[in-house]
Amino acid sequence: MSKRITWGALVKVADSAPEDFCPGRIGDVCGIRTEPFRAGIVDPARIDESTHLIYLVEFSDGTATEIPERYLAELQDGTNPRPHSQETKTEPGETF
């Protein structure tokens, strides 16, 4: 299974995303839910690659919007987008 974006991740919205999803903006993931909505907390053990996730992304101006996973790329160091489907490998003490 590929790595999914997690709560607190820094992400960039794809430039090709619809205008409602704020294309090109960078923000932090502050919520995750499944589509269609199911009440309760998303249990990572029950999420597989076929699960459609919607992320609540908060931007630096305090606004937030729900964005489908396919329009997000996780940022490794705040500048370089990494598609959410790629694994991240870090060495001890290394941050991204």
C-alpha positions in Angstrom: 0.0 0.0 0.0 1.3 3.5 -0.8 1.7 6.1 1.9 -1.3 8.3 2.5 -1.1 11.9 3.6 -1.5 12.2 7.3 -2.9 14.8 9.8 -0.5 17.7 10.2 1.2 17.3 6.8 2.2 20.3 4.8 0.6 20.0 1.3 0.3 21.9 -2.0 -2.9 21.9 -4.0 -2.4 20.9 -7.6 -2.3 23.8 -10.1 -4.8 21.8 -12.1 -7.4 21.6 -9.3 -10.8 23.2 -9.7 -10.9 26.8 -8.4 -13.0 25.8 -5.4 -10.0 23.8 -4.1 -7.6 26.8 -4.2 -5.1 25.6 -6.8 -1.4 26.3 -6.1 -1.9 27.2 -2.4 0.1 25.6 0.4 -1.5 24.6 3.7 -1.6 22.1 6.6 -3.9 19.0 6.8 -6.1 19.6 9.8 -8.8 17.0 9.2 -9.4 13.8 7.2 -12.7 12.1 6.3 -13.9 9.4 4.0 -16.1 9.9 1.0 -19.0 9.4 1.3 -18.9 10.8 4.8 -19.1 8.2 7.6 -19.5 9.5 11.1 -16.6 9.0 13.6 -12.9 9.1 13.4 -11.1 7.7 10.4 -9.4 4.4 11.5 -6.2 4.1 9.6 -6.4 0.3 9.9 -9.6 0.3 7.8 -8.3 2.6 5.0 -7.0 0.9 1.8 -6.1 2.3 -1.6 -9.7 2.2 -2.8 -10.9 4.5 0.0 -11.5 8.0 -1.2 -10.2 10.5 1.3 -11.2 14.2 1.7 -8.7 16.4 3.5 -9.5 19.6 5.4 -6.5 21.9 4.5 -5.9 25.1 6.5 -4.1 27.9 4.8 -1.8 30.6 6.3 -4.7 33.2 6.3 -6.8 30.9 8.6 -9.2 29.8 5.9 -9.7 26.1 5.3 -11.3 24.0 2.6 -12.0 20.3 2.0 -10.0 18.9 -0.9 -10.0 15.4 -2.5 -6.7 13.5 -2.1 -6.1 13.4 -5.9 -5.5 17.2 -5.9 -2.8 17.2 -3.1 0.9 16.7 -3.0 2.7 16.5 0.3 5.7 18.9 0.7 8.9 17.3 1.9 10.7 20.5 3.0 8.1 23.2 2.5 9.1 23.7 -1.2 9.3 20.4 -3.1 6.0 18.7 -3.8 6.0 14.9 -3.5 2.9 13.1 -4.9 1.1 11.5 -2.0 1.6 8.0 -3.5 5.4 8.0 -3.1 7.1 6.6 0.0 9.3 8.9 2.1 12.5 7.5 3.3 14.5 9.5 5.9 17.6 8.8 7.8 17.7 9.1 11.6 17.7 12.8 12.6 16.7 13.9 9.1 13.5 16.0 8.7 11.4 16.9 5.7 
